Amino acid sequence: MKVQNINDVDKFFKVVDSCSGKVELVTGEGDRLNLKSKLSQYVSMANIFSDGTIKELEIVAYEPADIDKLVNFMMDGN
């Protein structure tokens, strides 16, 4: 799924941390990084955005409940 215009990065990563299954960031090269890893979170933040927002990410979540959490975050920030 593509997620766009993440303005509250801390809240986004809290939602990712609350997921029960694996959540991965797909890089432009096709590599997959485990977004539940703090190291991957820091690396992705440093490489993806420089102005405090994430314009677009492709992420993969494997559990239906986790997908719902991420979609809800994107729809209304919760």
N, CA, C and O atoms as a DFTB+ gen file, in Angstrom:
312 C
 N C O
     1  1       0.840      -1.169       0.000
     2  2       0.000       0.000       0.000
     3  2       0.883       1.229       0.000
     4  3       1.949       1.234       0.616
     5  1       0.455       2.250      -0.674
     6  2       1.181       3.518      -0.672
     7  2       0.533       4.424       0.365
     8  3      -0.689       4.563       0.422
     9  1       1.377       5.033       1.178
    10  2       0.897       6.014       2.142
    11  2       1.530       7.343       1.781
    12  3       2.681       7.398       1.350
    13  1       0.769       8.417       1.958
    14  2       1.225       9.725       1.512
    15  2       1.021      10.777       2.579
    16  3       0.145      10.667       3.437
    17  1       1.858      11.804       2.500
    18  2       1.725      13.023       3.305
    19  2       1.600      12.731       4.796
    20  3       0.633      13.140       5.439
    21  1       2.567      12.032       5.329
    22  2       2.597      11.774       6.770
    23  2       3.229      12.980       7.434
    24  3       4.427      13.225       7.294
    25  1       2.413      13.729       8.159
    26  2       2.897      14.927       8.831
    27  2       3.340      14.653      10.261
    28  3       4.221      15.340      10.777
    29  1       2.745      13.665      10.902
    30  2       3.095      13.312      12.275
    31  2       3.845      11.977      12.244
    32  3       3.255      10.909      12.410
    33  1       5.141      12.065      12.030
    34  2       5.962      10.869      11.864
    35  2       5.980      10.042      13.141
    36  3       5.929       8.814      13.086
    37  1       6.051      10.711      14.301
    38  2       6.047       9.984      15.576
    39  2       4.781       9.156      15.731
    40  3       4.833       7.998      16.143
    41  1       3.650       9.753      15.400
    42  2       2.381       9.041      15.510
    43  2       2.330       7.878      14.518
    44  3       1.819       6.807      14.847
    45  1       2.856       8.080      13.311
    46  2       2.900       7.013      12.327
    47  2       3.688       5.820      12.862
    48  3       3.240       4.678      12.750
    49  1       4.861       6.080      13.444
    50  2       5.667       4.978      13.954
    51  2       5.049       4.343      15.201
    52  3       5.296       3.167      15.469
    53  1       4.262       5.085      15.962
    54  2       3.524       4.480      17.084
    55  2       2.489       3.497      16.555
    56  3       2.302       2.422      17.126
    57  1       1.818       3.859      15.469
    58  2       0.852       2.948      14.854
    59  2       1.587       1.705      14.342
    60  3       1.123       0.583      14.544
    61  1       2.723       1.903      13.683
    62  2       3.512       0.765      13.195
    63  2       3.921      -0.129      14.366
    64  3       3.809      -1.352      14.280
    65  1       4.395       0.478      15.462
    66  2       4.821      -0.297      16.634
    67  2       3.672      -1.093      17.242
    68  3       3.890      -2.159      17.818
    69  1       2.443      -0.577      17.115
    70  2       1.291      -1.252      17.707
    71  2       0.799      -2.430      16.857
    72  3      -0.041      -3.211      17.302
    73  1       1.315      -2.550      15.656
    74  2       0.907      -3.649      14.778
    75  2       1.426      -4.977      15.326
    76  3       2.529      -5.049      15.869
    77  1       0.618      -6.020      15.175
    78  2       1.010      -7.333      15.704
    79  2       1.908      -8.101      14.747
    80  3       2.712      -8.926      15.180
    81  1       1.782      -7.844      13.471
    82  2       2.576      -8.555      12.475
    83  2       3.692      -7.694      11.921
    84  3       3.962      -6.598      12.414
    85  1       4.329      -8.207      10.894
    86  2       5.440      -7.517      10.259
    87  2       4.916      -6.384       9.385
    88  3       3.926      -6.542       8.670
    89  1       5.594      -5.239       9.451
    90  2       5.291      -4.096       8.591
    91  2       6.613      -3.713       7.935
    92  3       7.606      -3.460       8.616
    93  1       6.614      -3.674       6.611
    94  2       7.852      -3.433       5.882
    95  2       7.742      -2.198       5.003
    96  3       6.686      -1.899       4.445
    97  1       8.860      -1.490       4.894
    98  2       9.013      -0.394       3.953
    99  2       9.666      -0.958       2.706
   100  3      10.692      -1.633       2.790
   101  1       9.076      -0.685       1.544
   102  2       9.654      -1.118       0.279
   103  2      10.427       0.067      -0.296
   104  3       9.853       1.120      -0.575
   105  1      11.737      -0.119      -0.470
   106  2      12.570       0.960      -1.006
   107  2      12.401       1.055      -2.508
   108  3      11.802       0.177      -3.129
   109  1      12.918       2.104      -3.083
   110  2      12.874       2.287      -4.528
   111  2      13.585       1.182      -5.284
   112  3      13.274       0.920      -6.445
   113  1      14.543       0.528      -4.629
   114  2      15.285      -0.568      -5.243
   115  2      14.600      -1.915      -5.034
   116  3      15.080      -2.935      -5.529
   117  1      13.485      -1.930      -4.305
   118  2      12.761      -3.171      -4.056
   119  2      13.154      -3.884      -2.776
   120  3      12.602      -4.937      -2.457
   121  1      14.106      -3.319      -2.035
   122  2      14.478      -3.907      -0.750
   123  2      13.353      -3.681       0.246
   124  3      12.586      -2.726       0.125
   125  1      13.261      -4.561       1.226
   126  2      12.232      -4.425       2.255
   127  2      12.896      -4.268       3.613
   128  3      13.724      -5.083       4.019
   129  1      12.512      -3.196       4.307
   130  2      13.042      -2.914       5.639
   131  2      11.942      -3.106       6.671
   132  3      10.815      -2.652       6.476
   133  1      12.266      -3.773       7.758
   134  2      11.321      -4.006       8.840
   135  2      11.076      -2.686       9.582
   136  3      11.956      -2.199      10.293
   137  1       9.884      -2.115       9.415
   138  2       9.593      -0.822      10.048
   139  2       9.364      -0.930      11.549
   140  3       9.274       0.093      12.226
   141  1       9.270      -2.134      12.081
   142  2       9.135      -2.269      13.526
   143  2      10.504      -2.200      14.211
   144  3      10.579      -2.111      15.436
   145  1      11.566      -2.241      13.438
   146  2      12.920      -2.088      13.952
   147  2      13.210      -0.603      14.140
   148  3      13.015       0.194      13.222
   149  1      13.670      -0.238      15.317
   150  2      13.983       1.179      15.579
   151  2      15.084       1.664      14.649
   152  3      15.038       2.802      14.181
   153  1      16.074       0.821      14.374
   154  2      17.144       1.217      13.470
   155  2      16.583       1.517      12.085
   156  3      16.951       2.519      11.473
   157  1      15.698       0.660      11.585
   158  2      15.089       0.898      10.275
   159  2      14.242       2.161      10.282
   160  3      14.195       2.883       9.285
   161  1      13.570       2.436      11.399
   162  2      12.778       3.660      11.494
   163  2      13.672       4.892      11.370
   164  3      13.339       5.831      10.647
   165  1      14.794       4.891      12.067
   166  2      15.708       6.037      12.002
   167  2      16.320       6.192      10.619
   168  3      16.441       7.304      10.106
   169  1      16.707       5.069      10.015
   170  2      17.287       5.110       8.677
   171  2      16.260       5.624       7.679
   172  3      16.574       6.466       6.839
   173  1      15.032       5.118       7.769
   174  2      13.999       5.551       6.823
   175  2      13.674       7.024       7.008
   176  3      13.461       7.736       6.027
   177  1      13.633       7.491       8.248
   178  2      13.353       8.910       8.479
   179  2      14.461       9.780       7.885
   180  3      14.181      10.806       7.267
   181  1      15.705       9.376       8.070
   182  2      16.825      10.173       7.574
   183  2      16.874      10.193       6.053
   184  3      17.212      11.216       5.458
   185  1      16.542       9.080       5.423
   186  2      16.665       8.988       3.970
   187  2      15.440       9.469       3.209
   188  3      15.564       9.898       2.062
   189  1      14.276       9.411       3.810
   190  2      13.050       9.671       3.058
   191  2      12.601      11.119       3.120
   192  3      12.067      11.643       2.142
   193  1      12.808      11.772       4.250
   194  2      12.309      13.144       4.318
   195  2      13.318      14.049       4.987
   196  3      14.120      13.610       5.812
   197  1      13.270      15.304       4.624
   198  2      14.171      16.269       5.229
   199  2      13.430      17.483       5.777
   200  3      14.017      18.293       6.494
   201  1      12.144      17.618       5.447
   202  2      11.399      18.808       5.885
   203  2      10.342      18.497       6.944
   204  3       9.459      19.321       7.182
   205  1      10.409      17.330       7.584
   206  2       9.461      16.992       8.643
   207  2       8.235      16.229       8.193
   208  3       7.394      15.878       9.020
   209  1       8.111      15.962       6.905
   210  2       6.988      15.168       6.418
   211  2       7.503      14.048       5.524
   212  3       8.578      14.148       4.933
   213  1       6.722      12.990       5.438
   214  2       7.022      11.917       4.498
   215  2       6.009      12.042       3.377
   216  3       4.809      11.880       3.598
   217  1       6.482      12.326       2.189
   218  2       5.568      12.571       1.068
   219  2       4.905      11.286       0.584
   220  3       3.698      11.271       0.347
   221  1       5.679      10.198       0.433
   222  2       5.088       8.939      -0.015
   223  2       5.985       7.775       0.385
   224  3       7.209       7.843       0.281
   225  1       5.345       6.712       0.842
   226  2       6.027       5.466       1.192
   227  2       5.235       4.311       0.629
   228  3       4.012       4.380       0.514
   229  1       5.930       3.257       0.282
   230  2       5.228       2.011      -0.009
   231  2       5.519       1.074       1.148
   232  3       6.675       0.764       1.439
   233  1       4.459       0.626       1.803
   234  2       4.619      -0.286       2.922
   235  2       3.789      -1.539       2.687
   236  3       2.802      -1.531       1.951
   237  1       4.220      -2.612       3.331
   238  2       3.522      -3.886       3.245
   239  2       3.230      -4.335       4.668
   240  3       4.138      -4.437       5.492
   241  1       1.964      -4.601       4.953
   242  2       1.552      -5.180       6.234
   243  2       0.878      -6.502       5.917
   244  3       0.159      -6.623       4.925
   245  1       1.115      -7.490       6.767
   246  2       0.658      -8.845       6.468
   247  2      -0.618      -9.241       7.214
   248  3      -1.337     -10.138       6.773
   249  1      -0.901      -8.591       8.323
   250  2      -2.082      -8.927       9.117
   251  2      -3.232      -7.983       8.770
   252  3      -3.028      -6.770       8.719
   253  1      -4.437      -8.510       8.528
   254  2      -5.581      -7.653       8.189
   255  2      -5.849      -6.554       9.231
   256  3      -6.192      -5.429       8.868
   257  1      -5.695      -6.877      10.515
   258  2      -5.926      -5.866      11.556
   259  2      -4.890      -4.752      11.471
   260  3      -5.201      -3.592      11.740
   261  1      -3.663      -5.096      11.099
   262  2      -2.611      -4.086      10.955
   263  2      -2.886      -3.184       9.758
   264  3      -2.663      -1.975       9.817
   265  1      -3.369      -3.777       8.679
   266  2      -3.734      -2.980       7.505
   267  2      -4.820      -1.984       7.883
   268  3      -4.763      -0.819       7.488
   269  1      -5.815      -2.441       8.651
   270  2      -6.890      -1.548       9.103
   271  2      -6.337      -0.399       9.929
   272  3      -6.749       0.747       9.751
   273  1      -5.400      -0.697      10.840
   274  2      -4.797       0.363      11.673
   275  2      -4.110       1.406      10.805
   276  3      -4.274       2.608      11.014
   277  1      -3.343       0.939       9.838
   278  2      -2.609       1.864       8.975
   279  2      -3.550       2.680       8.098
   280  3      -3.337       3.876       7.903
   281  1      -4.580       2.045       7.572
   282  2      -5.560       2.774       6.756
   283  2      -6.289       3.810       7.616
   284  3      -6.493       4.941       7.176
   285  1      -6.681       3.436       8.829
   286  2      -7.336       4.401       9.720
   287  2      -6.436       5.589      10.015
   288  3      -6.897       6.730      10.038
   289  1      -5.156       5.328      10.240
   290  2      -4.218       6.424      10.481
   291  2      -4.188       7.358       9.271
   292  3      -4.217       8.579       9.426
   293  1      -4.129       6.789       8.077
   294  2      -4.060       7.618       6.882
   295  2      -5.354       8.391       6.632
   296  3      -5.330       9.508       6.114
   297  1      -6.478       7.785       7.003
   298  2      -7.773       8.437       6.767
   299  2      -8.032       9.579       7.745
   300  3      -8.459      10.664       7.349
   301  1      -7.770       9.324       9.027
   302  2      -8.128      10.367       9.998
   303  2      -7.070      10.625      11.062
   304  3      -7.351      11.304      12.050
   305  1      -5.867      10.104      10.883
   306  2      -4.792      10.414      11.812
   307  2      -4.882       9.732      13.149
   308  3      -4.202      10.139      14.090
   309  1      -5.718       8.682      13.267
   310  2      -5.864       7.990      14.552
   311  2      -5.204       6.641      14.507
   312  3      -5.223       5.911      15.498
